Amino acid sequence: MNQGLVLALDIGGTNARGEVLDVRLGAPLVRADLPTPERDGEATVATIESLCRLLLAGLSDVDRSRVCAVGLAVPGIVEGPTGVVRLASNLGWADEPVAARLSALLGLDVVLHHDVTAAGVAEHRLGAGAGASDLLAVFIGTGMAALVVAGGEVVSGGLHQAGEIGHIPVERGGRPCPCGQTGCLEMYASARAIGRAYGALTGDPDATSLDVVTSLGSDPRADIVWAEAMDWLAHGLLGPITLLSPARVVLGGGLSASGAVLVEALRSRLAALSHVAAVPEIVTASLGQRAGVLGSGLATFDAIERRQLV
């Protein structure tokens, strides 16, 4: 068994989380998190470096010497083999050689992963997707993306960009997206979009999707925002479900904290919309906010074994 340690990181559009893990992926030796700068690429690199140094500072000298790699899970268009992030609009990166830059700063190998791929792999192997050989894991937070599992294997696509469900256009000439397109699904049904829509109606610039969920039934404005978002979500997911026919859909990310409210709203709308595809089992992710970190660690240990980094 590998006796090394990895710094497993999950960098979201709002928070950067990190844990020091051994190969068993149990309780972390050290855990830390920092807020993610909004669309500032240089500040994001600095934040990730600071997060790594916080994690290393929490280790004994002996354990620090056992750290063999950094697993870096980030959103966007990611090239794992080259360590380049082609586009991560929420982080302020375009054609950024993130792995090489951080490796030079930290003196450690850095293995790059797509954050949703990492979280989805963790849910598939350790969480709510376990036992399903055909699976769609959809993570809804600041943005949206999905993991596709077919025949028990993760589908990355010939160009390694499978799963960018948040950037499927759902409205021609619709809302502008930071990716450069218009009408992307995540501009209507992500947690951030739901919070912003509610804030526009209430005048609260800090409104969140959680505020919407907790106000359902007591604030008609929340009911309107939620109903519209769920209509868009079902509309956006019907295509992938019809194409892939997954046995199970796992809903993760920040919006999944709404639990049965989200599951029932999506299930009922899909049932009403779909006249061809069978509506799959819909469940919420079970690993919570640790999914991305666990998946980052899991995928990094896999990479260590394949590439013999240590």
C-alpha positions in Angstrom: 0.0 0.0 0.0 1.2 3.5 -0.8 2.5 5.1 2.3 2.7 8.6 0.9 0.3 11.6 1.5 -1.3 13.9 -0.9 -2.6 17.4 -0.6 -6.1 17.0 -2.0 -7.6 20.3 -3.2 -11.1 21.2 -4.5 -11.1 24.7 -5.9 -14.7 26.0 -6.4 -15.9 29.4 -7.5 -16.6 30.4 -3.9 -14.4 28.3 -1.7 -11.0 26.5 -1.9 -10.9 23.4 0.2 -8.0 21.2 1.0 -7.2 18.1 3.0 -4.1 16.0 3.7 -5.0 12.4 2.9 -3.4 9.0 2.9 -4.4 6.3 0.4 -7.2 5.0 2.6 -9.1 8.3 2.1 -10.3 8.3 5.7 -10.2 11.2 8.2 -7.8 13.9 7.0 -4.6 14.6 8.8 -5.1 18.3 8.3 -8.0 20.3 6.8 -8.1 24.0 5.7 -10.1 26.2 3.4 -9.9 29.8 2.0 -12.3 31.9 0.0 -11.7 31.9 -3.7 -11.1 35.2 -5.4 -13.7 36.0 -8.1 -12.4 35.9 -11.6 -8.8 36.9 -10.7 -6.4 34.4 -12.1 -3.3 35.5 -10.3 -5.1 35.9 -7.0 -6.5 32.4 -7.4 -3.0 30.9 -8.0 -1.8 32.7 -4.9 -4.8 31.4 -2.9 -4.0 27.8 -3.9 -0.4 28.2 -2.9 -1.4 29.7 0.5 -3.9 26.8 1.0 -1.1 24.3 0.3 1.2 26.0 2.7 -1.5 26.0 5.4 -1.9 22.3 5.0 1.8 21.6 5.1 2.2 23.8 8.2 -0.3 21.6 10.1 1.9 18.5 9.6 4.7 17.1 11.6 8.2 17.1 10.0 7.9 13.4 9.5 4.5 13.6 7.8 5.5 16.6 5.7 8.3 14.5 4.2 5.7 11.9 3.2 3.7 14.4 1.0 4.4 13.2 -2.6 1.9 15.2 -4.7 -0.8 17.8 -4.9 -4.2 16.8 -6.4 -5.8 19.9 -7.8 -9.5 19.7 -8.8 -10.8 22.8 -10.6 -13.8 23.8 -12.7 -13.7 24.6 -16.4 -12.1 23.1 -19.5 -9.3 21.1 -18.0 -6.5 19.1 -19.7 -5.3 16.8 -17.0 -2.4 15.2 -19.0 -0.9 18.6 -19.7 -1.8 20.3 -16.5 -3.4 23.2 -18.5 -6.7 24.9 -17.7 -8.0 26.0 -21.1 -10.9 28.0 -19.6 -12.1 28.5 -16.1 -14.1 31.8 -16.3 -15.1 31.8 -12.7 -11.4 31.6 -11.6 -10.1 34.0 -14.2 -8.0 31.4 -16.1 -7.6 30.9 -19.9 -4.8 28.7 -21.3 -3.2 28.7 -17.9 -0.5 26.1 -17.1 -1.7 25.8 -13.5 0.0 22.5 -12.6 3.4 23.6 -13.8 3.2 27.0 -12.0 2.1 25.5 -8.7 4.7 22.7 -9.0 7.4 25.3 -9.3 6.1 27.3 -6.3 5.6 24.3 -4.0 8.4 21.9 -5.2 5.8 19.1 -5.5 4.2 17.2 -8.4 0.8 18.7 -9.2 -1.9 16.5 -10.8 -4.8 18.4 -12.4 -8.4 17.1 -12.3 -11.7 18.5 -13.4 -13.6 19.2 -10.1 -16.8 17.5 -11.2 -15.0 14.5 -12.6 -13.2 14.2 -9.2 -16.4 14.6 -7.2 -18.4 12.3 -9.5 -15.8 9.6 -9.3 -15.9 9.8 -5.5 -19.7 9.5 -5.6 -19.6 6.7 -8.1 -17.0 4.6 -6.1 -17.8 5.7 -2.5 -21.1 7.4 -2.4 -24.6 7.7 -3.8 -23.6 6.4 -7.3 -22.1 3.1 -6.0 -23.5 0.1 -7.8 -24.8 2.0 -10.8 -22.8 1.2 -14.0 -24.6 3.8 -16.0 -24.8 7.1 -14.2 -25.1 10.9 -14.7 -23.8 12.9 -11.7 -24.8 16.5 -12.0 -23.1 19.0 -9.7 -25.0 22.3 -9.2 -23.2 25.1 -7.4 -21.6 28.3 -8.6 -21.6 26.7 -12.0 -22.8 23.3 -13.4 -21.1 20.3 -14.8 -21.6 16.5 -14.9 -19.8 13.2 -14.8 -21.0 10.5 -17.3 -20.4 6.9 -16.4 -21.3 4.3 -19.1 -20.8 0.6 -18.6 -18.9 1.3 -15.4 -16.4 3.5 -17.1 -16.0 7.3 -16.8 -16.6 8.9 -20.2 -14.2 11.8 -20.8 -14.8 12.1 -24.6 -12.4 12.1 -27.4 -11.5 15.7 -26.7 -11.6 15.3 -22.9 -14.4 17.7 -22.4 -17.4 15.5 -21.8 -19.7 16.7 -19.0 -19.8 20.4 -19.5 -23.6 20.4 -19.1 -23.7 23.9 -17.6 -22.7 25.3 -21.0 -25.3 23.5 -23.1 -27.3 26.4 -24.6 -31.0 26.2 -23.5 -32.2 29.6 -24.8 -31.2 31.1 -28.1 -29.9 34.6 -27.6 -30.4 34.2 -23.8 -28.4 35.5 -20.9 -24.7 36.1 -21.5 -22.4 33.6 -19.8 -18.8 34.3 -18.7 -17.7 31.5 -21.0 -18.6 33.8 -24.0 -21.8 32.0 -25.1 -25.3 33.1 -24.4 -28.2 31.1 -23.0 -26.1 28.5 -21.1 -28.0 26.3 -18.6 -26.0 27.4 -15.6 -27.1 31.0 -16.2 -30.7 29.8 -15.3 -30.4 26.8 -13.0 -27.1 27.0 -11.0 -27.2 27.9 -7.3 -25.6 31.2 -8.2 -28.2 32.0 -10.8 -31.0 31.1 -8.4 -29.6 33.4 -5.7 -29.1 36.2 -8.2 -32.6 35.9 -9.5 -34.1 36.1 -6.0 -31.8 39.0 -5.1 -33.1 40.9 -8.2 -36.7 40.5 -6.9 -36.0 41.2 -3.2 -33.3 43.9 -3.6 -30.8 41.8 -1.6 -27.5 41.5 -3.4 -26.4 38.8 -1.0 -29.4 36.5 -1.6 -28.5 32.8 -2.1 -30.2 29.7 -3.3 -30.5 28.6 0.3 -32.6 31.7 1.0 -34.9 30.7 -1.8 -35.4 27.1 -0.5 -36.0 28.3 3.1 -38.5 30.8 1.8 -40.6 28.4 -0.3 -44.2 28.6 0.6 -43.8 31.8 2.6 -42.5 34.2 0.0 -44.2 34.1 -3.5 -41.0 35.6 -5.0 -39.1 32.6 -3.8 -41.7 30.3 -5.3 -41.5 32.0 -8.7 -37.7 31.9 -8.8 -37.6 28.2 -7.7 -40.3 27.1 -10.2 -38.5 28.9 -13.1 -35.1 27.4 -12.2 -36.5 23.9 -11.9 -38.2 24.2 -15.3 -34.9 25.2 -16.8 -33.1 22.4 -15.0 -35.5 19.7 -16.2 -35.4 21.2 -19.7 -31.6 21.2 -19.7 -31.3 17.6 -18.3 -33.9 16.0 -20.6 -31.5 16.0 -23.5 -28.6 14.2 -21.8 -31.0 11.7 -20.1 -32.7 10.9 -23.5 -29.3 10.5 -25.1 -27.5 8.5 -22.4 -30.4 6.7 -20.6 -28.6 6.6 -17.2 -30.0 4.3 -14.6 -29.4 6.9 -11.9 -28.9 10.6 -11.7 -26.9 11.9 -8.7 -27.4 15.5 -7.8 -24.5 17.1 -6.0 -23.0 20.5 -5.4 -24.4 23.2 -3.1 -27.9 23.1 -4.4 -28.2 19.4 -3.5 -28.4 20.5 0.2 -32.1 21.2 -0.5 -32.5 17.5 -0.6 -36.0 16.1 -1.3 -37.3 19.6 -2.3 -34.9 19.5 -5.3 -35.3 15.8 -6.1 -39.1 16.0 -6.1 -39.2 19.2 -8.2 -36.9 17.7 -10.8 -38.5 14.3 -10.9 -42.0 15.7 -11.4 -40.9 18.1 -14.2 -39.0 15.4 -16.0 -42.0 13.1 -15.8 -44.2 15.8 -17.3 -41.7 16.7 -20.1 -40.4 13.3 -21.2 -42.5 11.4 -23.7 -39.6 9.2 -24.9 -37.0 8.7 -22.3 -37.6 6.8 -19.1 -37.1 9.0 -16.0 -34.1 7.5 -14.1 -33.8 7.2 -10.3 -32.8 10.6 -8.9 -30.9 10.9 -5.6 -28.8 13.5 -3.9 -25.0 13.0 -3.4 -24.0 11.4 -0.1 -20.5 12.7 0.4 -21.4 16.4 0.8 -18.7 19.0 0.4 -16.0 16.4 0.8 -16.8 14.8 -2.6 -14.4 17.0 -4.6 -11.6 16.7 -2.1 -12.0 12.9 -1.8 -12.2 12.5 -5.5 -9.1 14.7 -6.0 -7.2 12.5 -3.5 -8.5 9.3 -5.1 -7.6 10.3 -8.6 -4.2 11.6 -7.5 -3.3 8.3 -5.8 -4.5 6.6 -9.0 -2.1 8.8 -11.0 0.7 8.1 -8.6 0.2 4.4 -9.2 0.1 4.8 -12.9 2.8 7.3 -13.4 5.0 6.3 -10.4 5.4 9.8 -9.2 7.1 8.5 -6.1 
